[in-house]
C-alpha cells in the first residue's frame, strides 16, 4: 500500500459494511468492501454482542480478501436513540503571558465546555465549537492571537450511552480489531455525502437507514443539532410482510425491486409475484397494492422528519441511506417539508469507488473521510480518551 490505510465499519440494523481505503493524494482509493447481514442489532443498538461480533468478523473477512491485506484497526460508527446533542458554553480567563489567547487557553475553555455535565450513564463523544468570543469580540472561529482577558466558547456536545459505547468497542475487540475512533452516525453520514457548498448554509443531512433515521442539522459550517428517530426502512418491510402475508426476506426483496411511495405513479396493469410464508404458494398482486401499503408509512416518516426539523430554518435537505432509494420517498419528503431535497451518494473516491457509491454507503464513506482528515490516530481501547476531529468540526482543536 502506498498511502495511509483507512478502515471504516458501519454496524447497521440491516447490514454490516466494512470499507478499506488508502490515501491517494487528496482523494481516497477504495481497496475493498465487505458486507454481511447484520445480527444482534436493533434500531442501531447492540442487543446481542456475540451475534454482532460474528457479523462484524464476517464483513471484515470479506473486506480483507478484497483488499489483499490484514486489517488490525478501524473507525466505528455509533448509532441509536441514545445519541443526543446539546449546546453548552464555558468561560475562562486568558492567562497567556502575551495577553493574547494561546493554545493553552483554548484547551482550557474546551475542557471546561466538555465538563459541562452529561446525563448519568452518558459521556461526550464529540465536542464541536460553534464560535468563540474574546471580551466583546464575538463570532470568532479561531481566537488564538486575539488579545483580551476573557475567552468564551459556544459549543455543541454530542453524547452517547457509555454502556452502548463500551459494548460496541468490546464487539470490535472480540473481532480482533483495535478501535482508532468512534464517530456518531449522523456526523459520519454528513461527512460522507455533504458538499462544502452545502455545509456553509442551513442544511439537514437525513440518513434513513434500516432501523433509524439519523438527522444532523448544520448552519454556517458547524453542527447545530443531532436527532435520531426510531423509524426506518425496516418499518416499511414489516408493513409489506404483514400486508402481503409473506416472510420478511421476501418483503425486503419486493420493497427494493417494486416498492413505490405513490400509488398514482404506478400503472394499474403492473403485477408482482409474491412468494408466501415459508416459500409456500405464489400470488400475482397488483404493484399498486404495494404502493398503497407503503404510502402511509412513507408519509409518516416524512412527517416525523419535518417535525424534527421544525424551527431549524433548514433551507435544504440532503437525503441519504438505503431508504433514499425507495421510489417516491424523496418526493414525499419534499412535499411535506416544502424544502429542496437532494438524494446524496458518496462522491470523490477512486479505485473500487462503485462499491461505496450508493446512499446506503454514506456512513462507511464518511468514516473513511473522517480518518483521512484526522491528523492523528486515536486508540479507543479506552472509550473515554477520544478527541475527534474532521471536516464537520474542523474548528475543534485537540485537548492535550
C-alpha positions, 0 to 999 in steps of 0.5 A, a space after each residue: 500500500 502506498 498511502 495511509 490505510 483507512 478502515 471504516 465499519 458501519 454496524 447497521 440494523 440491516 447490514 454490516 459494511 466494512 470499507 478499506 481505503 488508502 490515501 491517494 493524494 487528496 482523494 481516497 482509493 477504495 481497496 475493498 468492501 465487505 458486507 454481511 447481514 447484520 445480527 444482534 442489532 436493533 434500531 442501531 443498538 447492540 442487543 446481542 454482542 456475540 451475534 454482532 461480533 460474528 457479523 462484524 468478523 464476517 464483513 471484515 473477512 470479506 473486506 480483507 480478501 478484497 483488499 489483499 491485506 490484514 486489517 488490525 484497526 478501524 473507525 466505528 460508527 455509533 448509532 441509536 436513540 441514545 445519541 443526543 446533542 446539546 449546546 453548552 458554553 464555558 468561560 475562562 480567563 486568558 492567562 497567556 503571558 502575551 495577553 493574547 489567547 494561546 493554545 493553552 487557553 483554548 484547551 482550557 475553555 474546551 475542557 471546561 465546555 466538555 465538563 459541562 455535565 452529561 446525563 448519568 450513564 452518558 459521556 461526550 463523544 464529540 465536542 464541536 465549537 460553534 464560535 468563540 468570543 474574546 471580551 466583546 469580540 464575538 463570532 470568532 472561529 479561531 481566537 488564538 492571537 486575539 488579545 483580551 482577558 476573557 475567552 468564551 466558547 459556544 459549543 455543541 456536545 454530542 453524547 452517547 450511552 457509555 454502556 452502548 459505547 463500551 459494548 460496541 468497542 468490546 464487539 470490535 475487540 472480540 473481532 480482533 480489531 483495535 478501535 482508532 475512533 468512534 464517530 456518531 452516525 449522523 456526523 459520519 453520514 454528513 461527512 460522507 455525502 455533504 458538499 462544502 457548498 452545502 455545509 456553509 448554509 442551513 442544511 439537514 443531512 437525513 440518513 434513513 437507514 434500516 432501523 433509524 433515521 439519523 438527522 444532523 442539522 448544520 448552519 454556517 459550517 458547524 453542527 447545530 443539532 443531532 436527532 435520531 428517530 426510531 423509524 426506518 426502512 425496516 418499518 416499511 418491510 414489516 408493513 409489506 410482510 404483514 400486508 402481503 402475508 409473506 416472510 420478511 426476506 421476501 418483503 425486503 426483496 419486493 420493497 427494493 425491486 417494486 416498492 413505490 411511495 405513490 400509488 398514482 405513479 404506478 400503472 394499474 396493469 403492473 403485477 408482482 409475484 409474491 412468494 408466501 410464508 415459508 416459500 409456500 404458494 405464489 400470488 400475482 398482486 397488483 404493484 399498486 397494492 404495494 404502493 398503497 401499503 407503503 404510502 402511509 408509512 412513507 408519509 409518516 416518516 416524512 412527517 416525523 422528519 419535518 417535525 424534527 426539523 421544525 424551527 431549524 430554518 433548514 433551507 435544504 435537505 440532503 437525503 441519504 441511506 438505503 431508504 433514499 432509494 425507495 421510489 417516491 420517498 424523496 418526493 414525499 419528503 419534499 412535499 411535506 417539508 416544502 424544502 429542496 431535497 437532494 438524494 446524496 451518494 458518496 462522491 470523490 473516491 477512486 479505485 473500487 469507488 462503485 462499491 461505496 457509491 450508493 446512499 446506503 454507503 454514506 456512513 462507511 464513506 464518511 468514516 473513511 473521510 473522517 480518518 483521512 482528515 484526522 491528523 492523528 490516530 486515536 486508540 479507543 481501547 479506552 472509550 473515554 480518551 477520544 478527541 475527534 476531529 474532521 471536516 464537520 468540526 474542523 474548528 475543534 482543536 485537540 485537548 492535550 
